[in-house]
Amino acid sequence: MGKYQPAFHRAIMVLDVEHFGDPSRTNLDQLKIRDGLYEALIHAFENSGIPWSNCMSEDRGDGALILVPPEVPKSLLVTKIPAALVDGIRIHNEACPTQARMRLRMALHAGEIHRDAHGFAGAAINFTFRLVEAPALKTALGRSSGVLSLIVSEWFFEEVVQHDSEANPLSYRQVDVNIKETQTVAWIRLPDDSAAETFPVGAMAEATPGRSRVTLPVSLAANVSSGS
């Protein structure tokens, strides 16, 4: 290994704010969103029984990378965190003007991680970032009336989600992910979209025209159909 330390295993969470860099947002809007993101994250972890101080994280400007300690049951990331995170996002959005509101994409995976003087690295981290950028996940959030879209790797679904009824495995649908160097299968859930609560595996309700949704800047709404 030379000067590098051995890898360690962690559950990996990646979050990305939808349309964070939209031109209609000012720098101050982006700062308010970043403050709201971390307030919502800390709220979600603490209220799910996971001390935020025990996790390792890296800020990514328009999102975050979070590594969860191995002693934390991975099931909490799909049974407790999504609902608590939705609550935190909605608290933020209700207190903010339209341009500073947010919706999030979240990806979950697990794997071997390396840490060096610059931060964290590893194929598992790269893979999780590919998941959060998956076009299917962007489209799902674009069609959703909610504020959060969740994607989990095939490994995470098979090892964690499908074995826990509280994770509501029937609310996930399988999708193909083909982005950059990554071709894989993953599973998507819309935790706070009332039209997609429960449905047979492999199927998802389409968005109903005219359904209410979180109000976003006009220029952001115009980008929804592109899945950006």
C-alpha positions in Angstrom: 0.0 0.0 0.0 3.0 2.3 0.3 2.1 5.6 2.0 -1.7 4.9 1.6 -3.8 3.6 4.4 -5.9 0.4 3.9 -9.5 0.9 2.6 -12.4 0.7 5.0 -16.0 -0.2 4.4 -18.8 2.4 4.7 -22.4 3.0 3.6 -22.3 5.9 1.1 -24.8 8.7 0.7 -24.6 11.3 -2.0 -27.0 14.3 -2.2 -27.5 16.8 -5.0 -29.7 19.8 -5.1 -31.9 20.0 -8.2 -31.1 22.9 -10.5 -28.7 24.4 -7.9 -26.8 26.5 -10.5 -29.9 27.8 -12.3 -29.2 31.4 -13.5 -32.3 32.6 -11.7 -30.7 31.8 -8.4 -28.4 34.5 -6.9 -25.3 33.7 -4.9 -27.3 34.5 -1.7 -30.0 32.1 -2.8 -27.4 29.4 -3.2 -26.0 30.1 0.2 -29.5 29.9 1.8 -30.0 26.5 0.0 -26.6 25.3 1.4 -27.5 26.3 4.9 -30.9 24.7 4.5 -29.4 21.5 3.1 -27.1 21.0 6.1 -29.8 21.9 8.6 -32.1 19.3 7.0 -29.3 16.7 7.0 -28.5 17.2 10.6 -32.2 17.1 11.5 -32.7 13.9 9.5 -29.7 12.1 11.0 -30.3 13.1 14.6 -34.0 12.3 14.4 -33.2 8.9 12.9 -30.9 7.9 15.8 -27.7 8.5 13.8 -25.3 11.1 15.4 -24.2 13.5 12.7 -20.9 13.9 14.5 -20.1 10.2 13.9 -20.4 10.5 10.2 -17.7 11.7 7.8 -18.7 14.2 5.1 -17.4 16.2 2.2 -19.2 19.3 0.9 -19.7 19.3 -2.9 -21.0 22.8 -3.4 -24.4 21.8 -4.7 -24.6 18.7 -2.5 -22.7 16.5 -0.1 -21.0 13.1 0.3 -21.7 11.4 3.6 -20.0 8.2 4.8 -22.0 6.4 7.5 -20.2 4.4 10.3 -20.4 0.6 9.9 -22.1 0.2 13.3 -25.1 2.1 12.0 -27.8 -0.3 10.5 -28.0 0.5 6.8 -31.7 0.0 7.0 -32.0 3.3 8.8 -30.9 5.0 5.6 -34.1 3.8 3.8 -36.5 3.5 6.7 -35.9 6.7 8.7 -33.7 9.1 6.9 -35.9 9.8 3.8 -39.0 10.9 5.7 -36.9 12.9 8.2 -35.0 14.6 5.3 -38.3 15.5 3.6 -39.5 17.1 6.8 -36.3 19.2 7.0 -36.5 20.2 3.4 -40.1 21.3 3.7 -39.3 23.3 6.9 -36.6 25.1 4.9 -38.9 25.7 1.8 -41.8 27.0 3.8 -39.5 29.7 5.4 -37.8 30.7 2.1 -38.6 32.7 -1.0 -39.1 30.7 -4.2 -35.6 31.1 -5.5 -34.1 29.6 -2.3 -36.3 26.5 -2.1 -34.8 23.2 -3.0 -35.5 19.6 -4.0 -33.0 16.8 -3.6 -31.7 13.7 -5.3 -30.2 11.1 -3.0 -28.1 8.0 -3.9 -27.2 5.1 -1.6 -24.5 2.5 -2.0 -21.8 0.9 0.1 -18.2 -0.1 -0.5 -14.5 0.3 0.2 -13.3 3.8 0.8 -9.8 5.3 0.9 -9.0 8.4 2.9 -6.0 10.6 2.2 -4.8 14.2 2.9 -7.3 15.5 0.3 -10.5 13.7 1.4 -12.1 10.4 0.3 -11.8 8.3 -2.9 -12.7 4.9 -4.2 -14.6 3.2 -7.0 -17.7 2.9 -4.7 -17.8 6.7 -4.3 -17.5 7.2 -8.0 -20.3 4.7 -8.6 -22.6 6.5 -6.1 -22.1 9.8 -7.8 -23.0 8.2 -11.1 -26.2 7.0 -9.5 -27.2 10.5 -8.3 -26.7 11.8 -11.8 -28.7 9.1 -13.5 -31.2 10.6 -16.0 -34.0 8.3 -14.7 -33.6 9.8 -11.2 -33.6 13.4 -12.6 -36.8 12.6 -14.6 -38.4 10.9 -11.6 -37.9 14.0 -9.4 -39.0 16.3 -12.3 -42.3 14.5 -12.5 -42.8 14.2 -8.7 -45.0 16.3 -6.5 -42.5 15.8 -3.7 -39.1 17.2 -2.7 -36.9 14.1 -2.7 -36.0 11.3 -5.2 -34.0 8.3 -3.9 -31.9 5.9 -5.9 -30.2 2.8 -4.4 -27.7 0.5 -6.0 -28.8 -3.0 -6.9 -26.6 -4.3 -4.1 -28.2 -2.0 -1.6 -31.7 -3.0 -2.7 -31.0 -6.7 -2.6 -29.1 -6.7 0.7 -31.0 -4.0 2.6 -34.3 -2.7 1.1 -36.0 -5.9 0.1 -35.5 -7.5 3.5 -37.2 -4.8 5.5 -40.9 -4.1 5.1 -40.5 -0.7 6.8 -38.3 0.2 3.8 -41.4 -0.2 1.6 -39.6 -2.2 -1.1 -42.8 -2.3 -3.3 -42.5 1.5 -3.7 -39.3 1.1 -5.7 -39.0 0.6 -9.4 -36.0 -0.9 -11.2 -34.2 1.3 -13.8 -31.2 1.0 -16.1 -28.4 3.5 -15.4 -26.1 4.3 -18.3 -23.9 7.3 -17.6 -20.2 8.0 -18.3 -18.3 4.7 -17.6 -21.2 3.2 -15.6 -23.8 0.7 -16.9 -25.8 -0.8 -14.1 -29.2 -1.5 -12.7 -30.6 0.5 -9.7 -33.8 1.1 -7.9 -35.7 4.4 -7.5 -38.3 5.6 -4.9 -40.2 8.8 -4.5 -40.7 8.9 -0.7 -43.1 11.9 -0.6 -44.9 11.6 -3.9 -48.4 10.5 -2.9 -49.0 9.0 -6.4 -46.0 6.6 -6.1 -46.4 5.2 -2.6 -47.0 1.6 -3.4 -47.0 -0.2 -6.7 -45.8 -3.6 -8.1 -42.0 -3.9 -8.5 -41.0 -2.8 -12.0 -43.8 -0.3 -12.4 -44.3 3.3 -11.3 -47.3 5.6 -11.6 -46.8 8.4 -14.2 -47.3 11.9 -13.1 -50.8 13.1 -13.4 -51.3 16.3 -15.3 -52.1 19.2 -13.1 -50.9 17.7 -9.9 -49.6 20.2 -7.3 -45.8 20.3 -6.7 -43.2 22.4 -4.9 -43.1 25.9 -6.4 -39.8 26.6 -8.2 -38.5 29.5 -10.2 -40.0 29.7 -13.7 -36.7 29.1 -15.4 -36.2 26.0 -13.2 -39.6 24.6 -14.1 -38.8 25.1 -17.8 -35.9 22.7 -17.4 -37.9 19.8 -15.9 -38.6 18.1 -19.2 -34.9 18.0 -20.0 -34.2 16.1 -16.8 -31.3 18.4 -16.0 
